[in-house]
Amino acid sequence: MAMWCTIRTFSKHALELGNQPAVEPILFVKPAACLHQTGPLPVSQHPGEVHHEVECVVRVNANLEPVAIAVGLDLTDRAAQRELRAEQLPWAKAKCFASSAVVGSWTPWDGTWEALVESERGLHLSLEVNGVLRQSTPLHEMSVTPRQQIESLRAWAPVVEGDMVFTGTPQGVGELLPGDRVVARLTDVNGDCLSEIDVGCV
C-alpha cells in the first residue's frame, strides 16, 4: 500500500507558502510505514517541526476508481522542506517521517472522481487545533482536480488496489506542538461528518 500525494492543488495554499499555483499535478509518495496507527501523534519525537495539512484521501480499486473517502493529515516538517527546496533536493526528510500520515474512518464512495469536487455534493474539509479553526475549505475550490491527479498517476505510477490518494491541502497550515488537540473532519453538503480524526499530540 502506498500513499500518493499531490501538492499545490488549492491555489490559496500554494500562495501562502510563496509558491505559484500548480497547473498540472505535482506528486510525491509516502511509504506505508509512514501511516500513524493508534495513540497520540508523537510530534516531540520528530527532530524538527511538524505542521498539519488536512486533506481528502481517496482509496482506489483495481481499476483506479474511487471506492472510499476519508479525512487525512499529511504532516510536514516545514523547516526541512524549506531547506531542501532551497537546495533543489528531494523532500523525503520533510514528508516521510514516522507517523507523518494520518487517515480517519472510511466512508464508501460510489461517485466519480469528478463528483468529489462538485459543489452540489458539498464535500468540505476542516481542521481545528485546541478548538480554534485553522483550515476550512470546500473541495470545489480545488484547482488541480482529483481526476487530473489520478490520470497523471495512471500514466506513470505503479498504483495498485488499496492505494490511497492524498488530494492536497487548503490554506491555513500551521505547526503542531506537544499538548495540542487536533480535530479534522470531512463533511457533506448537509454538514454530516463522513470522516473524522480526533487526536492529541505528545
C-alpha positions in Angstrom: 0.0 0.0 0.0 1.3 3.4 -1.0 0.1 6.9 -0.3 0.3 9.1 -3.4 0.2 12.8 -2.5 -0.4 15.9 -4.6 0.9 19.4 -3.7 -0.4 22.9 -4.5 -3.9 21.6 -5.5 -5.5 24.6 -3.8 -4.3 27.9 -5.1 -4.5 29.9 -1.8 -2.4 27.3 -0.1 0.3 27.5 -2.8 0.4 31.3 -2.4 0.5 31.2 1.4 3.8 29.2 1.1 5.2 31.6 -1.5 4.7 29.2 -4.5 2.9 29.6 -7.8 -0.3 27.5 -8.0 0.1 24.3 -10.0 -1.5 23.7 -13.3 -0.6 20.0 -13.6 -0.3 17.5 -10.7 2.9 17.6 -8.8 3.2 14.3 -6.9 5.2 12.5 -4.3 4.7 9.3 -2.4 4.7 8.3 1.3 5.6 4.7 2.1 3.1 2.6 4.1 5.3 2.7 7.2 4.6 6.5 7.5 0.9 5.7 8.4 0.1 6.5 12.0 -1.6 3.6 13.7 -3.0 4.4 17.2 -2.5 6.8 20.1 -1.4 10.4 20.2 0.8 12.0 17.5 4.4 11.8 18.6 5.4 15.3 17.5 8.1 15.6 20.2 9.9 12.5 18.8 10.4 14.1 15.4 13.7 16.1 15.3 12.1 19.1 13.6 8.9 21.0 13.0 5.6 19.2 12.5 2.9 21.1 10.5 -0.7 19.9 9.8 -2.1 19.7 6.3 -5.7 18.4 6.2 -6.7 16.6 3.0 -9.4 14.4 1.4 -8.0 10.9 1.0 -9.3 8.6 -1.7 -8.9 4.8 -1.7 -8.8 3.2 -5.1 -9.8 -0.2 -6.6 -8.0 -2.3 -9.2 -9.3 0.0 -12.0 -8.0 3.0 -10.1 -11.6 4.3 -9.4 -12.5 5.7 -6.1 -14.2 3.3 -3.6 -13.9 5.1 -0.3 -13.0 8.6 1.1 -11.6 9.8 4.4 -10.1 12.8 6.0 -6.4 12.7 6.3 -3.4 14.6 7.6 -0.2 15.0 5.6 2.2 16.0 8.3 5.1 18.0 7.1 8.4 19.2 8.5 8.2 22.8 7.1 11.6 23.9 8.1 13.2 20.8 6.4 11.0 21.4 3.4 12.2 25.0 3.0 15.9 24.0 3.3 15.6 21.1 0.8 13.6 23.2 -1.7 16.3 25.9 -1.5 18.9 23.3 -2.4 16.6 21.8 -5.1 16.8 18.5 -3.3 14.1 15.8 -2.7 11.7 16.3 0.2 11.7 12.8 1.7 13.0 14.1 5.1 10.2 16.7 5.2 7.3 14.4 4.3 8.2 10.7 5.0 9.0 10.6 8.7 7.3 8.2 11.2 3.5 8.9 11.8 3.6 11.6 9.1 0.3 10.3 7.6 -3.0 10.0 9.5 -6.2 8.7 8.0 -9.6 8.8 9.6 -12.5 6.4 9.2 -13.5 5.4 5.7 -16.8 6.2 4.0 -17.8 4.2 0.9 -17.9 6.4 -2.2 -19.9 5.3 -5.3 -19.4 8.6 -7.2 -16.9 9.5 -9.8 -13.6 11.4 -9.4 -15.4 14.5 -10.8 -18.1 14.2 -8.2 -15.6 14.7 -5.4 -15.4 18.4 -6.3 -18.9 19.1 -7.4 -20.3 22.0 -5.5 -23.7 20.3 -5.1 -22.0 17.4 -3.3 -20.7 20.0 -0.8 -17.7 18.0 0.4 -15.8 20.2 2.9 -12.5 19.9 4.8 -11.9 21.5 8.3 -9.3 21.3 10.9 -9.2 22.7 14.5 -6.3 22.9 16.9 -7.3 23.3 20.5 -10.8 24.3 19.4 -9.5 27.1 17.1 -10.4 26.6 13.4 -7.3 26.7 11.2 -8.4 25.2 7.9 -11.8 25.2 6.4 -12.4 24.9 2.6 -14.9 23.2 0.2 -13.4 20.7 -2.1 -14.8 22.5 -5.1 -12.1 25.2 -4.6 -9.5 22.6 -5.7 -7.7 23.9 -8.8 -5.9 20.7 -9.6 -8.7 18.1 -9.5 -8.7 14.5 -8.3 -9.4 13.4 -11.9 -6.2 15.2 -13.1 -4.3 13.6 -10.2 -5.3 10.0 -10.9 -4.9 10.4 -14.7 -1.3 11.7 -14.1 -0.6 8.7 -11.8 -2.2 6.3 -14.3 0.3 7.4 -16.9 3.5 6.5 -15.0 2.9 5.3 -11.4 2.5 1.7 -10.2 -0.7 2.4 -8.3 -2.5 -0.7 -7.1 -5.7 -1.6 -5.5 -5.9 -0.3 -1.9 -3.5 2.6 -2.5 -4.5 6.0 -1.2 -4.5 9.3 -3.0 -4.0 12.4 -0.7 -5.6 15.1 -2.9 -4.0 18.2 -1.4 -4.5 20.7 1.4 -6.2 24.1 1.5 -4.7 27.3 3.1 -4.2 27.6 6.9 -1.5 25.1 7.5 0.4 25.5 10.8 2.7 23.9 13.4 1.6 21.3 15.9 3.1 21.2 19.4 3.0 18.7 22.3 -0.2 19.1 24.2 -2.2 20.2 21.1 -5.5 18.5 20.3 -6.3 18.1 16.6 -9.8 17.6 15.2 -10.1 17.2 11.4 -13.3 16.4 9.5 -14.6 15.7 6.1 -18.3 16.7 5.9 -21.0 16.6 3.2 -23.5 19.2 1.9 -25.7 18.7 4.9 -22.9 19.2 7.3 -22.9 15.5 8.3 -19.5 14.1 9.2 -18.2 11.5 6.8 -14.8 11.0 8.4 -13.1 12.4 11.5 -9.7 12.5 13.2 -9.6 13.5 16.8 -6.1 13.1 18.3 -3.8 14.6 20.8 -0.1 15.5 20.3 2.7 14.4 22.6 
